[in-house]
Amino acid sequence: MPVTTARQKILTYFKKQRVASAAQIGRGLNMSAATVRHHLSIMLADGRIEMLEENRKSGRGRPVKLYKLSEKTLGDNLALLSDAVLREWLNGLSPSKREEAVKKIAKALISQIGAGQPEVPAAKRLAIVVEKLNTLHYQARWEAGAEGPRILFGHCPYAVIIKDHPELCQMDSEMLSSVLQSTARQTAKIAVNGAAACVFALRK
């Protein structure tokens, strides 16, 4: 018989109560508030829950922190929507128009991470771009190579739909080429710690 962990019990409690404090959860699940706060801090850090507000009571005592399930835990239909939009938009286009459309998407993403800074030394520019890419969930890093630097994506943010939309890999190449003012070409997908990673070679 499967064992239900304390954190699973807390998540189930949130599904029923929506919003709660550590003390309320403790009373409902027969746990100490300190134990609940410990588990809440871990789930805050990994994004399963989020703090809603601090209810500052008048008088003495600590303000009451209220928590709820995060949007990440609640889930969404964005992958289905993205798949449908890409199919409807791109499938009716000619190859040249499709390539132009992918470049437009890449340009929109570049506006999120910012354009490259040509006056900055190459290594620092790569580090800045990698940091910005990681805000978009790429788990990126760069490494030097005999033929030039490479950027590795440890995670594909589009993994759910990438099989049916390889044009998203082209979009990533276009994005890297623009922000780094180099030619970025996807050269491989390799296994890193059991997960697939995309490798992009950079050439001037």
Secondary structure, DSSP 8 states (H G I E B T S, - for coil): -----HHHHHHHHHHHHSEEEHHHHHHHHT--HHHHHHHHHHHHHTTSEEEEEEE--SSSS--EEEEEE-HHHH--SHHHHHHHHHHHHHTTS-HHHHHHHHHHHHHHHHHHH----TTS-HHHHHHHHHHHHHTTT--EEEE--TTS-EEEESS-TTTTTGGG-THHHHHHHHHHHHHHTSEEEEEEEEEETTEEEEEEEEE-
